């Protein structure tokens, strides 16, 4: 699948060129003939004989960017100066900071913000611990916790390398929901230690967002923490993905005029995201689901599952899906299916496989950066296609969900998060797309749609208050 130039691989190259002649047009031609895109060209200094030009270029990869630079270097009369990677520049010194809500201008301010005045507030909380939500940052704070074991598509790169992602997550919490989120990258991948650490830091937060923790440990960590702490614990890789997929599927089914209880869904991927998607789809009414992993279709009689732990996620899938007893490969299972959902690996299906699906087929190929099937090819026969990418219509992106979900949970002072709240979030997200907007290329709103976070937060808040019985904000 051809990849278009992306701002993710954007750089600014400083060049000195002759003031006369065709050097400027040569620069543009060199970039475009190499498959890049010139997104900016600024003359930063000028003389009688030389121009200094900053050329901003989008490439398709780091290697591609280097190739373009070398081509520019080879233009006669051009002198290459500094090359700046714009993404790295954005990350210099980190992307978030802490700031005070109150100015500390004089001794009076200091005495109230800190000692001695703060002691009275501490004593009030000691007398009534619930006041911590009212009198501290706890009420609006979420811990973004990772062990660096499953970061994006990079795998187990460890806590330090995971920090840029967690900073980004914290920035999105603030941008879309006004939540103060704090990256906590733990230097351990021991399940018991992670549970103990998060339990110990929980008093300072109103919610825990688990992030980029590998399966199957993520299932146990989340389950144990939900039992151990009195604030909601939400593994976004599982439940954020599941909520967006359900919202998108709800609207895709509206496009093809099919009902959730009637469609046959085939999934590729039985990891954390796949399992969570499946559980939420079943809760939403899906009756006919088949799941395939690297070993083929999951079914109760499969050799590796006959003696599997009854509590294991894969065994749960075998016991709760595939009522027709389908066996074989993913490609065999997808024939005649109404819906394909992929959270697995690139290029596991072909255009012929999509063509063999039912009329009005829905294809969600969500592997990143390379989907399970080329979206352009899938669109030739499928009625609706969605991906995890931003350069195709219908991007399935968790940022549509987690800010609003936590905003609703925090506003309701919820102590938990459950399936009913997630179903409410999915319904609210789907409803942001009105009937007069809905079509095959618009089943899910943009992440920058200003209605999204508020709609999701309101639905979750109402569902959470139904559990807690609180009306506090």
Secondary structure as GFF3:
##gff-version 3
##sequence-region A 1 473
A	DSSP	beta_strand	6	18	.	.	.	ID=ss1
A	DSSP	alpha_helix	23	33	.	.	.	ID=ss2
A	DSSP	beta_strand	37	46	.	.	.	ID=ss3
A	DSSP	beta_strand	50	59	.	.	.	ID=ss4
A	DSSP	alpha_helix	62	73	.	.	.	ID=ss5
A	DSSP	beta_strand	79	85	.	.	.	ID=ss6
A	DSSP	alpha_helix	86	91	.	.	.	ID=ss7
A	DSSP	alpha_helix	107	113	.	.	.	ID=ss8
A	DSSP	alpha_helix	118	127	.	.	.	ID=ss9
A	DSSP	three_ten_helix	129	131	.	.	.	ID=ss10
A	DSSP	alpha_helix	132	135	.	.	.	ID=ss11
A	DSSP	three_ten_helix	137	140	.	.	.	ID=ss12
A	DSSP	beta_strand	141	146	.	.	.	ID=ss13
A	DSSP	alpha_helix	158	177	.	.	.	ID=ss14
A	DSSP	beta_strand	180	185	.	.	.	ID=ss15
A	DSSP	alpha_helix	191	201	.	.	.	ID=ss16
A	DSSP	three_ten_helix	202	204	.	.	.	ID=ss17
A	DSSP	beta_strand	207	210	.	.	.	ID=ss18
A	DSSP	alpha_helix	217	228	.	.	.	ID=ss19
A	DSSP	beta_strand	232	235	.	.	.	ID=ss20
A	DSSP	alpha_helix	236	256	.	.	.	ID=ss21
A	DSSP	beta_strand	264	268	.	.	.	ID=ss22
A	DSSP	alpha_helix	272	284	.	.	.	ID=ss23
A	DSSP	beta_strand	288	293	.	.	.	ID=ss24
A	DSSP	beta_strand	296	297	.	.	.	ID=ss25
A	DSSP	alpha_helix	303	306	.	.	.	ID=ss26
A	DSSP	alpha_helix	313	320	.	.	.	ID=ss27
A	DSSP	alpha_helix	330	334	.	.	.	ID=ss28
A	DSSP	beta_strand	339	342	.	.	.	ID=ss29
A	DSSP	alpha_helix	351	355	.	.	.	ID=ss30
A	DSSP	beta_strand	362	365	.	.	.	ID=ss31
A	DSSP	alpha_helix	375	378	.	.	.	ID=ss32
A	DSSP	beta_strand	384	387	.	.	.	ID=ss33
A	DSSP	three_ten_helix	398	400	.	.	.	ID=ss34
A	DSSP	alpha_helix	402	411	.	.	.	ID=ss35
A	DSSP	alpha_helix	419	431	.	.	.	ID=ss36
A	DSSP	alpha_helix	452	468	.	.	.	ID=ss37
###
